[in-house]
Amino acid sequence: MNGPMMDGGGCKEARESEVRKWMMRLSKELARAAELHDRVRERIACVLRDDPPCCKEDTPPDEQLTPLASEIRENVRKLENLSGGYEAMLGHIEL
């Protein structure tokens, strides 16, 4: 009983295609979330305190990763930045 999803050879391409499709959707949703973040920040800017000066962390050089792992890491960093931005907005709202 060796169906199309169990043959090991042909389904690798299907799996890679499926992963690529979901990575593209993730990238699009991250871009949409970043746009929404900017719109929210712009709309509520009048009730936000100024950001305190901040030091940028030195990031160590990137180690060698597979292209997929690098793409996932980049998307995670984008999501972390968005989350951090929302946290900062919440911490700076003056009512």
Residue frames as qw, qx, qy, qz and C-alpha x, y, z in Angstrom:
[[0.000, 0.889, 0.458, 0.000, 0.00, 0.00, 0.00],
 [0.453, -0.257, 0.104, 0.848, 2.30, 2.65, -1.32],
 [0.236, 0.859, 0.453, -0.008, 0.09, 5.65, -2.11],
 [0.421, 0.740, 0.029, 0.523, 1.20, 8.99, -3.48],
 [0.261, -0.867, 0.226, -0.359, 1.95, 10.42, -0.05],
 [0.815, -0.478, 0.328, 0.002, 3.95, 7.39, 1.06],
 [0.883, 0.406, -0.015, 0.236, 6.34, 6.88, -1.83],
 [0.638, -0.566, 0.081, 0.516, 8.99, 9.15, -0.33],
 [0.469, 0.015, 0.383, 0.796, 10.24, 10.51, -3.65],
 [0.057, 0.537, 0.501, 0.676, 7.38, 12.35, -5.30],
 [0.365, -0.823, -0.432, -0.050, 5.89, 13.65, -2.11],
 [0.537, -0.359, -0.095, 0.757, 9.08, 15.53, -1.16],
 [0.144, 0.219, 0.322, 0.910, 8.32, 18.07, -3.85],
 [0.342, -0.659, -0.526, -0.415, 4.73, 18.34, -2.64],
 [0.581, -0.634, -0.352, 0.370, 5.90, 18.89, 0.95],
 [0.418, -0.178, 0.067, 0.888, 8.40, 21.54, -0.14],
 [0.037, -0.426, -0.454, -0.782, 5.71, 23.24, -2.20],
 [0.473, -0.709, -0.506, -0.134, 3.35, 23.20, 0.79],
 [0.565, -0.501, -0.204, 0.622, 6.04, 24.61, 3.10],
 [0.276, 0.069, 0.242, 0.928, 6.88, 27.34, 0.57],
 [0.204, -0.603, -0.527, -0.563, 3.16, 28.23, 0.26],
 [0.541, -0.734, -0.398, 0.101, 2.80, 28.60, 4.04],
 [0.530, -0.315, -0.038, 0.786, 6.04, 30.56, 4.34],
 [0.112, 0.312, 0.358, 0.873, 4.75, 32.98, 1.70],
 [0.384, -0.705, -0.489, -0.342, 1.46, 33.33, 3.60],
 [0.614, -0.576, -0.287, 0.457, 3.38, 33.92, 6.84],
 [0.397, -0.059, 0.121, 0.908, 5.46, 36.64, 5.18],
 [0.095, -0.499, -0.441, -0.740, 2.34, 38.34, 3.81],
 [0.520, -0.719, -0.452, -0.087, 0.61, 38.24, 7.20],
 [0.586, -0.418, -0.163, 0.675, 3.70, 39.64, 8.92],
 [0.214, 0.169, 0.247, 0.930, 3.78, 42.48, 6.42],
 [0.311, -0.626, -0.487, -0.523, 0.07, 43.11, 7.01],
 [0.614, -0.641, -0.389, 0.247, 0.59, 43.04, 10.80],
 [0.481, -0.195, -0.023, 0.854, 3.47, 45.52, 10.50],
 [0.003, -0.386, -0.361, -0.849, 1.27, 47.85, 8.43],
 [0.487, -0.684, -0.481, -0.252, -1.54, 47.61, 10.99],
 [0.626, -0.455, -0.286, 0.565, 0.95, 48.26, 13.80],
 [0.305, 0.029, 0.110, 0.946, 2.11, 51.43, 12.07],
 [0.221, -0.523, -0.443, -0.693, -1.48, 52.57, 11.48],
 [0.591, -0.661, -0.458, 0.062, -2.42, 51.96, 15.13],
 [0.557, -0.323, -0.155, 0.749, 0.68, 53.80, 16.33],
 [0.135, 0.238, 0.257, 0.927, -0.05, 56.72, 14.02],
 [0.361, -0.614, -0.495, -0.497, -3.66, 56.93, 15.17],
 [0.639, -0.704, -0.302, 0.068, -2.85, 56.87, 18.89],
 [0.589, 0.271, -0.203, 0.734, 0.37, 58.90, 18.72],
 [0.145, -0.661, 0.037, -0.735, -1.32, 61.81, 20.51],
 [0.736, -0.591, 0.068, -0.323, -1.74, 59.71, 23.68],
 [0.925, 0.004, -0.184, 0.331, 1.73, 58.11, 23.66],
 [0.394, -0.847, 0.234, 0.269, 4.63, 59.37, 25.74],
 [0.430, 0.747, -0.501, -0.084, 7.94, 59.70, 23.96],
 [0.957, 0.001, -0.243, 0.159, 10.12, 56.61, 23.81],
 [0.493, -0.794, 0.293, 0.201, 13.06, 56.73, 26.21],
 [0.342, 0.708, -0.598, -0.156, 16.48, 56.60, 24.56],
 [0.957, -0.111, 0.250, -0.092, 17.49, 53.04, 23.94],
 [0.142, -0.605, 0.728, 0.290, 20.68, 51.22, 23.22],
 [0.844, 0.318, -0.292, -0.317, 20.73, 48.79, 20.34],
 [0.808, -0.360, 0.463, 0.050, 22.00, 45.34, 21.19],
 [0.174, 0.573, -0.717, -0.357, 24.93, 44.05, 19.23],
 [0.942, 0.102, 0.146, -0.285, 23.77, 40.95, 17.45],
 [0.536, -0.397, 0.681, 0.302, 26.28, 38.19, 16.97],
 [0.281, 0.379, -0.626, -0.621, 27.09, 37.26, 13.39],
 [0.871, 0.107, 0.062, -0.474, 24.64, 34.86, 11.83],
 [0.460, -0.288, 0.830, 0.129, 25.69, 31.27, 11.80],
 [0.248, 0.149, -0.749, -0.596, 25.16, 29.15, 8.75],
 [0.540, 0.214, 0.652, -0.488, 21.56, 28.02, 8.52],
 [0.335, 0.330, 0.795, 0.382, 19.55, 26.36, 5.84],
 [0.058, -0.238, -0.299, -0.922, 17.57, 28.81, 3.70],
 [0.485, -0.559, -0.575, -0.349, 14.31, 27.70, 5.32],
 [0.582, -0.504, -0.438, 0.464, 15.72, 28.10, 8.84],
 [0.274, -0.070, 0.004, 0.959, 17.03, 31.57, 7.93],
 [0.233, -0.386, -0.437, -0.779, 13.63, 32.58, 6.58],
 [0.578, -0.588, -0.564, -0.047, 11.86, 31.29, 9.68],
 [0.520, -0.357, -0.304, 0.714, 14.34, 33.10, 11.94],
 [0.094, 0.118, 0.167, 0.974, 13.79, 36.34, 10.02],
 [0.409, -0.503, -0.509, -0.566, 10.02, 35.99, 10.35],
 [0.612, -0.534, -0.511, 0.281, 10.35, 35.31, 14.08],
 [0.376, -0.178, -0.136, 0.899, 12.45, 38.48, 14.44],
 [0.140, -0.316, -0.340, -0.874, 9.81, 40.48, 12.57],
 [0.559, -0.563, -0.553, -0.257, 7.12, 39.09, 14.87],
 [0.580, -0.402, -0.400, 0.584, 9.24, 39.87, 17.94],
 [0.182, 0.035, 0.041, 0.982, 9.63, 43.45, 16.72],
 [0.349, -0.452, -0.454, -0.684, 5.88, 43.78, 16.20],
 [0.639, -0.546, -0.537, 0.071, 5.11, 42.36, 19.63],
 [0.499, -0.259, -0.254, 0.787, 7.72, 44.62, 21.20],
 [0.010, 0.241, 0.217, 0.946, 6.21, 47.59, 19.42],
 [0.503, -0.558, -0.483, -0.449, 2.76, 46.82, 20.77],
 [0.656, -0.463, -0.451, 0.389, 4.19, 46.33, 24.27],
 [0.339, -0.047, -0.080, 0.936, 5.94, 49.69, 24.01],
 [0.218, -0.418, -0.339, -0.814, 2.72, 51.38, 22.89],
 [0.618, -0.576, -0.520, -0.128, 0.84, 49.88, 25.81],
 [0.620, -0.375, -0.324, 0.608, 3.51, 51.07, 28.20],
 [0.246, -0.031, 0.056, 0.967, 3.45, 54.61, 26.78],
 [0.162, -0.617, -0.573, -0.514, -0.28, 55.28, 26.61],
 [0.070, -0.094, -0.455, 0.883, -1.28, 58.26, 28.73],
 [0.133, -0.607, -0.733, -0.277, -4.95, 58.53, 29.52]]
